[in-house]
Amino acid sequence: MESDVVIIGGGATGAGILRDLCLRGIKAILVERGDLGCGTSSRFHGLLHSGARYAVKDQNAAIECIEENQILRKIAPSCVEPINSIFIRTPEDDPSYEGQWVSACQRAGISAMPMTVAEALALEPNLSPKIQSAYLCPGAAIDGFRLLWHIFDSAKKLGGQVLTYTNVVAINTRNGAVESVTVEDKFKKARYDIACKYLINAAGPWCARVAGLAGIDINIKPSKGTLIAFNHRLSTNVIHRLHKPADADIFVPHGTVTILGTTSMDADPDDNSTTQEEVRSMMEIGKATFEDLEKYRILRVFAGCRPLYAGDNANASGRAVSRDFVALEHGPRDGLDNFMSVCGGKFTTHRQMAQKVCDIVAPILGNHQPCTTHKVPLTPEPSKELLERATKVFPSYGLQLALNRQGAERFNAIVSKIEHDEDQGEIICECENVTRAEIEMVANEETTHSISDLRRRTRLGMGTCQGTFCTYRAVGTVQGLTDRWSANTKELFKEFLEARWKGIRPVMWGNQLKDVELTRGIYEVSLNINHEDDTLYGASTQQAAPCEPVKADSKAEPAPKGSAEKRKGAKKSVAAKAAKEVRHG
């Protein structure tokens, strides 16, 4: 296999570079060790920055953010919720910082319209009445999953190739240049080389590891940030604290939920764990913004790792490291001419980062086409005829959600499936209004290998029930289609539910305990997914499974005995039967 350019990393930066190169007519292949967008780019608060947060400390980053904010609103309207940001100063915040911030916003060209406290409270009645001042800025919410998939779809239509679950195991060089990369397919276990004229390392917090394959050192400071998702929309607009960037000072509403972020601590890039102590600390800080924060139900917690570049500053860490991005050309720096590492930056500025990278790489390859990513929409507008057809087969709320998730062309295929078979219109995930037609379409794609992959593309299991009621339906639907992923039903269940459980475990108090017991009742007691020997509670309950009991009940009756051989030889899995029962009552 060969290509003009190989890009390592399937996050926002790699996606943006792939699309930019393809629009210029350059042949490019993107290689990702997991699913697309499974790393940092899907583990942030979903804020489309106005730049105001960085105006005082980093004017360049602030200017880039406000420019890209306006561009993304135009080229990706289905991914952006066009709200605003309100910056509030609480009694705990330094009053002297406010004047510096207002002046810095003016210099960066960021609108910061002052509001009276009464105006702010009228617009956002849940805010603490103790706030001292407020300003309206053009920040917004953006769906990172949706944007990434639209970028990849756009690039693939232009000839770009994407290889998921493909790990780069070697960078092969000769005479001061990269000749190829050796990759390994996770599922086929096959190794092969991809020859290239240029190699771009866009692996985010893993950039240093990738560069290390070529014997190059990069001072990356991965910074982990924990976030809390609430099952309530606490505000209409994004809410920021008006002070120097710190922990737990941004609330970002998305649809019916709100995300509170974030922390900043040095960590291994593969560490996306969270603790109850982190959550408690963030909740205490967040109460300065919303005094009644403890009353709202926490849906889950999660964490992502920022790819911060510290340059020659070996001691820098956390918020002391700039959020700006750097394109490191390894020719003059390390003697490897056709190799670049892209470090730092933010999701908001991924398109601009890609443009700057491609403006360097394209002329080296003899291509002088200008960048057009700021002009070309990611997805076409749906036709009036398509919308009229869709209203006949979709519930009104689910129609727009599915259209925004999949784009007009894929949405047309979903509508056609439902028109030809009304059972395809069955709602598999009620929280996010995901139909069986959408599940089947995504499940059949080559890049889909698990229920978690389905989740990233459809938002399955990301709503209020966190997969409690849609997981068995989704597994049953998938196994009715193919056993390409796994013939083991329990593996399909556990892979997805354990990922959901990871985000719930640190917030096991209050009503969350009741929800966990319900999930455990369905999957451990009814479907018996944790056990091979028909014992209700046994040694296997010690694993960190989504249905692990909060407290083992020593008086529990054993599950009814059955024949393991009969279960293994059954024509349809338990999950498939469960899904069938749901469909037909």
N, C-alpha and C positions, 0 to 999 in steps of 0.2 A: 504494500500500500504506500502511496506517496501523496504529498500535498505541498502547495506553496508554503503554507503556514500551518503549524500545529500549535494549538492553544491548550494549556493544561489548567483545568479548573472550570467547573460548570456553575459558578455563581454569577452575580450581576456583572462583575468586571469581565469575565470570560465571555459571557453572553453578549455584552455590548460590543466587544472586540470582534466576535464572530460575525455579528450582523453588519458592522461597519465594513469589514473586509469584503463580505459578500456583496454589499451594495456597490462597492468599488470594482467588483468583478474579479476579486482575488480568491483563488481556491483555498479553502480553509477547513480543517478538521479540529473539532473540540473533543478533548478526552477528559472524562470525569470518573473518579474512582468509585463514586456512589451514584445516587440519583441526582438529576439536575436540581439545583437549588437546595440541596439537603444540608448545606453548611451554614455559614454566617448569613447569607442573603435571605434565608428563611427564618432566622432567629434574631430578629430585631423588632423594635416597637412599631414599625410600619409608619414612621413619620416622614413625610416629604418636607424636608427642612426649608425654612424661609432664609436661613443663614443667620438669623438674629441671635441664636444661641452662641455663635462663634464670633460675633462682630467685634467684641472688645479684644479678645485674645488673638484671633487669627482672621484678619481682614480678607486675605486671599480666599480662604475656605468659605467665608461668608458670602463673598461676591459670586463664587462658583455655585453655591447652593441656590441663591435667589435666581440666577440665570437658568439653572436646570429645572428649578421648580416651575417656572413659566413654560419651558419647553415640554416637560412631561405632561403637564395639564393639556397641552395641545395635541401631542402625538399619541397619548395613551389615556384618553378620557374615561374609558371603561375601567381603568385600574385606579383612578384617583377619585377620592371623595372630596369634592371642591369646597371644603370648609376653610376655616382660618385658625390661627393660633392666637391665644390670649396669654400674654405674659403678666403675671401678677406678683406684686411685692407683698410678702407677709411680714408680720412683726419680727420674724426671725431673720429677715434678710437685711443686708447692709444698705441703708438709704443712699450712701455716697456712690454706690455702684450704679444706681439708676441713671444719674446724669451722664456718666461715662458711656453707658449702654445706648442711651438715646443718641448721643453724638456719633458713636460708632456705627449705628444703624444708618444714620444720614449719610455718612461717608461711603458706606457700602451700597447705597441706593436701595435700602430695604425700608418699606413703609412701616412705621410704628406709630399708629394713630392713638393718641391718649384717650382714655375713657374715664368717666367718673366711676367711683366705686359703686354707686347706685346703678349706673348703666351696666356695669359688669355683672352685678348680682341679678339684674333683671334678665340679662341674656343667659346667665349660668346660675340659676338659683341654688344649686347644690354646693357652690363654693363657700368657703369659710367667710362669715360676715366680718371677720377681723382683718381682711386684706386692706392694704394701705393705698395701693394704686394699681392701674391696669392699662395695658396697651394692646391694640389689635394689629396683628401681623399676618402676612399671607402664607403661613404654614398650612399643611393639609395632611390627610391620611392617604396612604398608598398601599395597595395589596401587593406585597412582594412576590408571592407565589404566582399570582395572575400575570403580573408584568413579565416575570422571567419566562413563563411558558409562551407568552405572546412573542417575546423576542426570539426565542428558539424556533418557534413555528415560522416566523418571518424569515429567519436566516436559512432554514431548511428549504423553504420555497425558492430561495435564491441560489440553491446549490450547496449550501453548507452541510457538513456532516457532523453528527453528534454520536459519540461512543460513550455510553454510560456503563457503570460498573466495570470500568476498564482502568486498571492502575498502571501508572508509568513506573517501571522498575529499573530503567537505565536510560541515561542520556549518552548517546554514542558520538564521540568527537574525533576529528582528525585534522591535523595541521591548523589548529586554532579556530575550528568552526564545527558547529553541530551538523552531523550527517543524518541522524535519525534518532528516534526514541524507540525503546523496546517496551511494549505494553503487554499486560496479561488480562485476559477476560475472566472475570470473577466466576462466572457460571460454566463456561466451556473449558476453563483451565488452559486455554491455548495462549501461547506467547508468539508474538510476531513484531516485526519492525515497521515503523511508519517513517519513510524518508521525507525530509522537509528542507526548504531553503531558509526558513526562519522559524525559531521556537520562541513562544511567549509563555512565560510562567505567570499565570494569574490565579494561583492556588490560595490566595488570601492568607490566613494565618499559618498555612502549611508551606508558604513560599520558601522559607529557609530550608525545609526538608527537600523540596524539589531542586533548589539550586545546589544543595549538597550532593546530589547525584552527579553533578558536573564538577565537583570539587570546589564550589564557590561558597563563601560565607556571606550571609546577609543578617544584619542585626534587626530581626523582627521581634517585637514585643507583643505577643498575643495577650489581649486584655479581655477577660471574660466579663460579660454583663448579664445579670439575672433580671428577668421580667415577670410581672404578675398579670394574668388575664382575669378580669372580673366579668361575671355574667350579667352585667348591667351597663348601660350607656350612661356614664356619670355626667357627661357634658355634651353639648352640641358641637363644640370646637375643641381643638387641642389646647391643653392647659400647661403652661410652663411656669416655673418659679423664676422670678427676675433676680438672679444672682449668678455668681460664677458657676459654670457647669459642675454639678455634683450628683450624688446618688438620689434616685427615687424622686426626681423633680419634673418629670414629664408624664402627663396622662394623655393617651392618644385613643380617641373613640374610633371603633370600626363596626359599622352596622349596629348590632345590638350589644356589643361588648366594648370594654375599655381595657387598654394595656398600660400598666404603670412600669416605667423604666427609668433608669437602669443603674446597675452598679458598675464598678470598674476595678478589676483585680487581676494581677498576673496569674496566668494559668497555662496549662498544656492545651493546645488547640483542639485536642480530642475530648477535653473535659467540658461537658455541658451539663454537669450535675448542679443541683441546687440544694440548699439546706433550709430547714425550718428557721434557723437563726437569721439567715439572710432575709427571709420573708418577713419575719417579725420586725427586723430593723427597718425595712422598706415601708412597712405599714405605719410604723411610728413616725417616720419622716413625712409620709404622704398625708398624714392627718393635718398638717399645716395648710394643705390645699383643700382637702375635703374632711371636715371635722368628723363626719359620720362614717368614715371609711370602713370601720370595723363592722358596720351593719350590712355591708354588701358581700354577696357570696363570691368567693374566689373560685374561678373555673379550673385553673391550673397555673403552674409556674414553668418557666423554661429559661434557657440560657444560650447565648451565642458568644463567639470569640472574635474580637476585632483584630484586623491584620495591621497593627500599627508599626510604622518604620521609625526606628530610633537613630538611624545613621551611625555616626561615630560616638554617640552618647551612650556608653555602656551602662550607665547607672539610671537612665531615665526609665520610668515605668508609669502605668496607669494613666491618669489624666494629664500628667506632665509631658506625655508624648503627643506630638502634633497629629491632628486628624487629616492633614493634607496627604496627597498621594505623590509617589515618586516612580518614575519610569527609569529603571536602572539598566542602561545598555552595558552589557558585559564585555564588549569589545575593548573600549578604552580603559575600562575599570579592571577587567580580569583576563583580557586576552582571548575572549571567545566572541568572535565578531557577530554572529547571527543569532544571538541569544539575549533576551530581555526579561527582567522580572518587574512586575507591576505590583507595588506595595502601597498599603495605606488606603486613604480615601473613604468615601461614604457611599451608601446605596443611592442617595439622592444624586450624586455626581458621577454615577457609573458611565453614563453616556458620554459625558465630556472627557472623562478619563480615557475611554475607548477611542475617542476622536484624536486625542493628543498622541496616543500610542500608534494609531494607524497612520497618522500624518508623518510619523518617523519611519515606520516599517514599509509602507506602500512605495515611496520613492526608491528605497533600497532594492525593491523587486521590480523596478522599472515602471511602476504604476503611478500616474500623476492625477488620477481622478480625485475630485474634492469630496469631502464628507457630506453626506445628505441625510444622516440619521436624525437631524434636528427638523427635517422637513417632511419626511415620509412617515405617515401614520403606521402604527404597528398592525392594526387590523382594519379591514374595510367596514364601512357602515352597512348594517343589515338593510335589505330591501323592504319596501312596504309590503310586498307580497309575502315575504318570509314571516314578517311580524303578524300578518293576518292569519296565516296558516298556524303559527305557533299559539295564538290566542285560543284556538279551537281545541288544542291538545294539552296545554299547560295551564296550571293554576297561575293567576296573574303575577303573584309574587315570585314564584319559581322561574317564570319566563325570563325576567331581567337578570336574575342571578346566574342562570345557565348561560345566557347570552354573553354576559360579562366574563364569565369564567373561560368559555371555550372560543369566543370569537364567532363572527357571522358564518364562516364556512363550516366549522365543526358543528355549530348550533343547527345549521340546515340539515346536517346528517342526522342529528338527534331527533329533530322534528320528523324527518322522513321515516325513521325507525318506528316512532310512536304512531304515525299515520298508518303504517302497514300492520302494526300489531299493537293493540291498545294495552296489552300487558307490559309493553316496554315503558309505558307511562307510570308504572308503579313507583311510588316514592320509597327509595331504599333508606335515605337519610332525611328524616323529617326536619331536623334542625336547620340544615342547609338546603333543603328542597332538591336533593340529588335523585334523579330518576334512574331506573334500571337501564334505560337506553344509554345514558351518559356513562354509567359504570361499565357497561359492556364495551362501549367504544374505546374508553381509555384502557381497560383491561387487555384488549386485543393488540395494543401498541407494543412495539418491540422494546421500548424503554421502560415498560411496566413489569415489575417482577414481584411485587408484594402489595399488601393492602395499604401499607404506608405510602407506597408510590401512588396508589389511587388517591389517598388523602391529599397529597401535595397538588394533585391535578384537579380534584373535585371538591375539596374541603370536607370530604366524608369524615364523620366523627369529630369534627372540630367545634361543634355546637354545644348546647347545654348538657346533653347526656354523655358527651365525651366517648362516644362509641358504644354505649351500653346497649342500645336497641338497634343500631345499624350494622354492627360488626358481623353478627351471625347471618344477617340478610346478604351482606356484601360477600362474605365467604361462600355462602351457598350459591350466589349468582356467578361468582368466578369459577367455582368448581363445576358448575353446569356448563361452562364454556370450554375450559381447558385445564389440564394438569401440568402445564408448562412450568408454572412457578414451583409447585410442590404437590405431590399426591398425598401428603400428610396434612390432614385437616387441622390437627392440633398446632402444627407449626404455623399455619396461616393465622390462626386465632392468636397465638402467643406473641408472634412478631408484632402485631398491631396493638394488642391490648397492653403488652408490657411497655410499649412506647407511651401510650396514654397514661398508664399507671405511674411512670417515672415523673410525670408532671403533677400528679395528684398527691403522691405520697408525702411531699413536704408540707401539705396544707390539710392534714388529716385532723380536723377538728370541726365541731358544730355539725351542720347539716351534711357536710362532705362525708362524714362517717356513714350516714344513712345511704348515701349514693353508692359508696364503695360496697356496702353489704348487699345492695340490690344487684350490682354488677357481679359480685361473687356468687350470689344465689343463682344467677342465670348461667354463668360460664363454668363455675366449679361444681356446683351442686347439680344443676340440670344437665349440662353438657359434659361435665366430668373431664374438662380439658387438662387438668393438672395431674391426673392419676392414670396408672395403667392397671391397677389391681382392684378397682371398684371400691376402694376404701375412701370414705368421705374425707377424713383427715388422716394424713400420714406424713412420712418424712418429707415428701415433695412439697409440702406446704411451707417449708422453710425457704424456698426460693423466692426471689423478689418478683412475684407474678402479679398480674393485675387483679387476681381474685384471691390473693393471700389473705387469710382471715386476720382481722384485727386482734381477735382473741380466740384461740381454739376452744371449741365447746366439747369438753370431755364426755358429755352425756349424749352427744349427737348419735342418732341411729345410723348404722352403716347403710350405704346405698344398696339397692337391690342387686343381687348377683346376676351376672349375665355371662354369655359366652364370648370371650375375646375373639375367638376364631370367627364366630358369626359376624361380629362387628367388622372385622377386617374384610370379610368377604361380602359385605353388603354392597348392593349395586350402587346405592347413593350414600353419600356421607351424611352424618347427623346434621351438618350445616346446611346441606342441600335440602334435606327434608324440612328443616326449620324454616328455610326461606320459602319453600313451597307452601307450608302451612300459613305463613304470613300472607302470601299472595292470594290464597284461595280461602282464607278464613278458617 
